[in-house]
Amino acid sequence: MVVVCFVVDINVAESPEQHDCCQVPFSRVEITFELRRKANYYILSLALPCGILSVLAIITFILPPECGERVGIGKNTRTVSYHPSHPSPR
């Protein structure tokens, strides 16, 4: 499992509330989580691979048609883009 954020702070506040329908006050519990994302995870696992695949796709069109590697680079680019090498966050 990939953790993409971490807990910075947790606040718990409890306050009694009186409603018109009941004689007994109810307790209201408010829990606040402050989370911080890990930016490096997004850069290394999403932005960087997308950029590399985009450059490879452009190189496929720049190569001359006589080049035998043009088809190979195109196949490899599509294969890598459909099969990610990292697990998806859950």
DOLUM-685137 format. One line per 4 residues: number of its first residue (from 0); for each residue y, x negated, z negated of N, C-alpha, C. Coordinates in nm, 2 decimals, decimal comma, m for minus. Example, Ala and Ser with C-alpha at 12.3 -4.5 7.8 and 13.67 -1.06 7.14 Angstrom:
% DOLUM-685137
0	m0,57:m1,32:m0,78:m0,45:m1,23:m0,78:m0,33:m1,32:m0,78 ~ m0,22:m1,28:m0,71:m0,11:m1,37:m0,71:0,00:m1,29:m0,79
//
This chain:
% DOLUM-685137
0	m0,12:m0,08:0,00:0,00:0,00:0,00:0,12:m0,09:0,00 ~ 0,22:m0,06:0,09:0,34:m0,14:0,10:0,45:m0,07:0,02 ~ 0,51:m0,15:m0,07:0,62:m0,09:m0,15:0,75:m0,13:m0,08 ~ 0,83:m0,03:m0,04:0,95:m0,06:0,03:1,08:m0,04:m0,05
4	1,07:m0,01:m0,18:1,18:0,00:m0,27:1,13:m0,02:m0,41 ~ 1,23:m0,05:m0,50:1,20:m0,07:m0,64:1,29:0,00:m0,73 ~ 1,25:0,03:m0,85:1,33:0,11:m0,94:1,43:0,02:m1,01 ~ 1,56:0,06:m1,00:1,66:m0,02:m1,07:1,69:0,04:m1,21
8	1,70:0,18:m1,22:1,73:0,24:m1,34:1,67:0,38:m1,35 ~ 1,63:0,42:m1,47:1,58:0,56:m1,49:1,66:0,61:m1,61 ~ 1,72:0,73:m1,59:1,80:0,80:m1,69:1,73:0,93:m1,72 ~ 1,72:0,97:m1,85:1,66:1,10:m1,89:1,76:1,16:m1,98
12	1,80:1,29:m1,94:1,90:1,36:m2,03:1,84:1,50:m2,05 ~ 1,85:1,54:m2,18:1,79:1,67:m2,22:1,91:1,75:m2,28 ~ 1,92:1,88:m2,24:2,02:1,96:m2,29:1,97:2,10:m2,31 ~ 2,00:2,17:m2,42:1,96:2,31:m2,43:2,05:2,40:m2,36
16	1,99:2,51:m2,30:2,06:2,61:m2,22:2,03:2,75:m2,27 ~ 2,13:2,82:m2,29:2,12:2,96:m2,34:2,14:3,05:m2,22 ~ 2,04:3,14:m2,19:2,04:3,24:m2,08:2,06:3,38:m2,14 ~ 2,12:3,47:m2,06:2,15:3,60:m2,11:2,02:3,68:m2,13
20	1,91:3,65:m2,06:1,79:3,73:m2,07:1,71:3,69:m2,19 ~ 1,73:3,58:m2,25:1,64:3,53:m2,36:1,72:3,50:m2,49 ~ 1,66:3,51:m2,60:1,72:3,48:m2,73:1,70:3,33:m2,76 ~ 1,59:3,28:m2,71:1,56:3,14:m2,75:1,62:3,05:m2,64
24	1,69:2,94:m2,68:1,74:2,85:m2,58:1,63:2,77:m2,51 ~ 1,65:2,74:m2,38:1,55:2,66:m2,31:1,61:2,52:m2,30 ~ 1,52:2,42:m2,30:1,56:2,28:m2,28:1,56:2,25:m2,13 ~ 1,66:2,18:m2,09:1,68:2,14:m1,95:1,66:1,98:m1,96
28	1,57:1,93:m1,88:1,54:1,79:m1,88:1,58:1,74:m1,74 ~ 1,67:1,65:m1,73:1,71:1,59:m1,60:1,68:1,44:m1,60 ~ 1,59:1,41:m1,50:1,55:1,27:m1,48:1,61:1,22:m1,36 ~ 1,68:1,10:m1,37:1,75:1,04:m1,25:1,69:0,90:m1,23
32	1,64:0,88:m1,11:1,59:0,75:m1,07:1,69:0,69:m0,97 ~ 1,72:0,56:m1,00:1,80:0,48:m0,91:1,71:0,38:m0,84 ~ 1,70:0,40:m0,70:1,61:0,31:m0,63:1,69:0,22:m0,54 ~ 1,63:0,11:m0,51:1,70:0,01:m0,41:1,59:m0,02:m0,31
36	1,63:m0,01:m0,18:1,54:m0,04:m0,07:1,54:m0,19:m0,05 ~ 1,42:m0,24:0,00:1,41:m0,38:0,04:1,44:m0,39:0,18 ~ 1,56:m0,45:0,21:1,61:m0,46:0,35:1,52:m0,55:0,43 ~ 1,47:m0,66:0,37:1,39:m0,75:0,45:1,26:m0,69:0,51
40	1,21:m0,59:0,44:1,09:m0,52:0,49:1,12:m0,46:0,62 ~ 1,23:m0,38:0,63:1,27:m0,31:0,75:1,30:m0,41:0,86 ~ 1,37:m0,52:0,83:1,40:m0,62:0,93:1,28:m0,68:0,99 ~ 1,19:m0,73:0,90:1,07:m0,80:0,95:0,96:m0,71:1,01
44	0,95:m0,59:0,96:0,84:m0,51:1,01:0,88:m0,41:1,12 ~ 1,01:m0,38:1,13:1,05:m0,28:1,23:1,15:m0,34:1,33 ~ 1,26:m0,39:1,29:1,36:m0,44:1,39:1,32:m0,56:1,47 ~ 1,26:m0,66:1,40:1,23:m0,78:1,47:1,12:m0,76:1,58
48	1,01:m0,69:1,54:0,90:m0,66:1,65:0,96:m0,57:1,76 ~ 1,04:m0,48:1,73:1,10:m0,40:1,84:1,19:m0,48:1,93 ~ 1,26:m0,57:1,88:1,35:m0,66:1,96:1,26:m0,75:2,04 ~ 1,16:m0,81:1,99:1,07:m0,90:2,07:1,00:m0,82:2,18
52	0,95:m0,70:2,15:0,89:m0,62:2,26:0,99:m0,58:2,37 ~ 1,11:m0,56:2,33:1,21:m0,52:2,43:1,24:m0,64:2,52 ~ 1,25:m0,76:2,46:1,27:m0,88:2,54:1,15:m0,90:2,64 ~ 1,03:m0,89:2,59:0,91:m0,90:2,67:0,91:m0,80:2,79
56	0,95:m0,68:2,76:0,96:m0,58:2,87:1,06:m0,62:2,97 ~ 1,17:m0,67:2,93:1,27:m0,71:3,03:1,22:m0,83:3,11 ~ 1,15:m0,93:3,04:1,10:m1,04:3,11:1,00:m1,00:3,22 ~ 0,93:m0,89:3,20:0,83:m0,84:3,29:0,90:m0,80:3,42
60	1,02:m0,75:3,42:1,10:m0,71:3,54:1,17:m0,83:3,60 ~ 1,20:m0,93:3,52:1,27:m1,05:3,58:1,17:m1,14:3,66 ~ 1,05:m1,14:3,62:0,95:m1,23:3,69:0,93:m1,18:3,83 ~ 0,91:m1,27:3,93:0,89:m1,23:4,06:0,76:m1,16:4,08
64	0,75:m1,07:4,18:0,62:m1,00:4,21:0,50:m1,09:4,24 ~ 0,53:m1,21:4,29:0,42:m1,30:4,33:0,35:m1,36:4,21 ~ 0,42:m1,36:4,10:0,37:m1,43:3,97:0,25:m1,35:3,92 ~ 0,15:m1,42:3,89:0,02:m1,35:3,84:0,04:m1,31:3,70
68	0,13:m1,37:3,62:0,14:m1,34:3,48:0,22:m1,21:3,46 ~ 0,28:m1,16:3,56:0,37:m1,04:3,54:0,29:m0,92:3,49 ~ 0,17:m0,90:3,54:0,09:m0,79:3,50:0,03:m0,81:3,36 ~ m0,01:m0,94:3,34:m0,06:m0,97:3,20:0,04:m0,96:3,09
72	0,16:m1,00:3,12:0,27:m0,98:3,01:0,29:m0,83:2,99 ~ 0,29:m0,75:3,10:0,31:m0,61:3,08:0,20:m0,54:3,00 ~ 0,08:m0,58:3,03:m0,04:m0,52:2,96:m0,03:m0,56:2,81 ~ 0,00:m0,69:2,78:0,01:m0,73:2,64:0,12:m0,67:2,57
76	0,23:m0,64:2,63:0,35:m0,58:2,57:0,31:m0,44:2,53 ~ 0,25:m0,36:2,62:0,21:m0,22:2,59:0,10:m0,22:2,48 ~ 0,00:m0,31:2,49:m0,10:m0,32:2,39:m0,05:m0,34:2,25 ~ 0,04:m0,44:2,24:0,10:m0,47:2,11:0,19:m0,36:2,05
80	0,26:m0,29:2,14:0,35:m0,18:2,10:0,27:m0,06:2,05 ~ 0,14:m0,04:2,10:0,06:0,07:2,05:m0,02:0,04:1,93 ~ m0,04:m0,09:1,90:m0,13:m0,13:1,79:m0,05:m0,21:1,69 ~ 0,02:m0,15:1,59:0,10:m0,24:1,50:0,00:m0,32:1,41
84	0,05:m0,44:1,38:m0,03:m0,53:1,30:0,00:m0,52:1,15 ~ 0,08:m0,43:1,11:0,11:m0,40:0,97:0,08:m0,26:0,93 ~ 0,04:m0,24:0,80:0,01:m0,10:0,76:0,13:m0,02:0,75 ~ 0,12:0,11:0,77:0,24:0,20:0,76:0,26:0,23:0,61
88	0,39:0,24:0,57:0,42:0,27:0,43:0,38:0,42:0,40 ~ 0,33:0,44:0,28:0,29:0,58:0,24:0,37:0,62:0,13
//
